[in-house]
Amino acid sequence: MEKIIDGKSYKEVKINKIIVNGKEISGSIIPAEDATEDNDMTVTIFTENANEEK
């Protein structure tokens, strides 16, 4: 499924896992304690490959 935002086309992808500040989180919501205003945050998102056979 694609979504158009401000004239740009974005493809929906399934998320495999999310790592915030070096620790894996469950779900897709970043906890408030990891998102404070005065700290930098490092977020790595691993997506599932839609073309990969399972």
Secondary structure, DSSP 8 states (H G I E B T S, - for coil): -EEEETTEEEE---EEEEEETTEEESSS---GGG--TTS---EEEEE--TTS--
